[in-house]
Amino acid sequence: MSTTGIGALAFRPLDPLADAELVHGWVTHPKAAYWLMQDHRLEDVERDYMAIAAHPHHDAYIGLHDGEPAFLMERYDPREVELVGLYEPLPGDVGMHFLVAPTDTPVHGFTRAVITAVMAELFRDPAVRRVVVEPDVRNTAVHALNEAVGFVAVDKITKPEKEALLSVCTREAFEAAVGAAR
């Protein structure tokens, strides 16, 4: 758990059945267009997250803001999921996706606090040396957020569903970026 100026942020494992309705509302919202699940039915979300729960190299978490569900985080092994054959992974690489839930009452700085908490959570594992992401090349908002926490763009890659900007963030780059922001 991390405490920020906007409240406490924590993580719990996503329950594919119990959380499906909540997550369905998030991933099908127009704000989540780059999540590529706009036309998913509730059953599709259940199926997708049951597959993640069953996968030995992919995990999903609900992010909590002051105890209430507010964001989604996925952690994956890029040697086994998402990026297989698309880049040369290094020991200690971990892949990440995150999505902030839509809200009618946005809090200034919330998304920045979320990505910072997500990165801190990933780096709590001493085996993690770099976080790897592959957002859509058109998602300039997330590119700016990634850069703010230490990510560096490495290459444009072609995935089956999108053109992506492969970016990496070392533990040292994250600590420097977060330290510089304080």
BELCORBEL-V697524 format. One record per residue. N is the residue number from 0. RES is the residue in one letter. SS is DSSP state (helix for helix, strand for strand, loop for the rest). BURIAL is # if it has 16 or more other ideal C-beta (glycine too) atoms within 10 Angstrom, else .. Layout:
N/RES/SS/BURIAL  N/RES/SS/BURIAL
//
This chain:
0/M/loop/.  1/S/strand/#  2/T/strand/.  3/T/strand/.  4/G/loop/.  5/I/loop/.  6/G/strand/#  7/A/strand/.  8/L/strand/#  9/A/strand/#  10/F/strand/#  11/R/strand/.  12/P/strand/.  13/L/loop/#  14/D/loop/.  15/P/loop/#  16/L/loop/.  17/A/loop/.  18/D/loop/#  19/A/helix/#  20/E/helix/.  21/L/helix/#  22/V/helix/#  23/H/helix/#  24/G/helix/.  25/W/helix/#  26/V/helix/#  27/T/loop/#  28/H/loop/#  29/P/helix/.  30/K/helix/.  31/A/helix/#  32/A/helix/.  33/Y/helix/#  34/W/helix/#  35/L/loop/.  36/M/loop/#  37/Q/loop/.  38/D/loop/.  39/H/loop/#  40/R/loop/.  41/L/helix/.  42/E/helix/.  43/D/helix/.  44/V/helix/#  45/E/helix/#  46/R/helix/.  47/D/helix/#  48/Y/helix/#  49/M/helix/.  50/A/helix/.  51/I/helix/#  52/A/helix/.  53/A/helix/.  54/H/loop/.  55/P/loop/.  56/H/loop/.  57/H/strand/#  58/D/strand/.  59/A/strand/#  60/Y/strand/#  61/I/strand/#  62/G/strand/#  63/L/strand/#  64/H/strand/#  65/D/loop/.  66/G/loop/.  67/E/strand/.  68/P/strand/#  69/A/strand/#  70/F/strand/#  71/L/strand/#  72/M/strand/#  73/E/strand/#  74/R/strand/#  75/Y/strand/#  76/D/loop/#  77/P/loop/#  78/R/loop/#  79/E/loop/.  80/V/loop/#  81/E/loop/#  82/L/loop/#  83/V/loop/.  84/G/loop/.  85/L/loop/.  86/Y/loop/#  87/E/loop/.  88/P/loop/#  89/L/loop/.  90/P/loop/.  91/G/loop/.  92/D/strand/#  93/V/strand/#  94/G/strand/#  95/M/strand/#  96/H/strand/#  97/F/strand/#  98/L/strand/#  99/V/strand/#  100/A/loop/#  101/P/loop/.  102/T/loop/.  103/D/loop/.  104/T/loop/.  105/P/loop/.  106/V/loop/.  107/H/loop/.  108/G/loop/.  109/F/helix/#  110/T/helix/#  111/R/helix/#  112/A/helix/#  113/V/helix/#  114/I/helix/#  115/T/helix/#  116/A/helix/#  117/V/helix/#  118/M/helix/#  119/A/helix/#  120/E/helix/#  121/L/helix/#  122/F/helix/#  123/R/loop/.  124/D/loop/.  125/P/loop/.  126/A/loop/.  127/V/loop/#  128/R/loop/#  129/R/strand/#  130/V/strand/#  131/V/strand/#  132/V/strand/#  133/E/strand/#  134/P/strand/#  135/D/strand/#  136/V/loop/.  137/R/loop/.  138/N/loop/#  139/T/helix/.  140/A/helix/.  141/V/helix/#  142/H/helix/#  143/A/helix/.  144/L/helix/#  145/N/helix/#  146/E/helix/.  147/A/helix/.  148/V/loop/#  149/G/loop/#  150/F/loop/#  151/V/strand/.  152/A/strand/.  153/V/strand/.  154/D/strand/.  155/K/strand/.  156/I/strand/.  157/T/strand/.  158/K/loop/.  159/P/loop/.  160/E/loop/.  161/K/loop/#  162/E/strand/.  163/A/strand/#  164/L/strand/#  165/L/strand/#  166/S/strand/#  167/V/strand/#  168/C/strand/#  169/T/strand/#  170/R/helix/#  171/E/helix/.  172/A/helix/#  173/F/helix/#  174/E/helix/.  175/A/helix/.  176/A/helix/#  177/V/helix/.  178/G/helix/.  179/A/helix/.  180/A/helix/.  181/R/loop/.
//
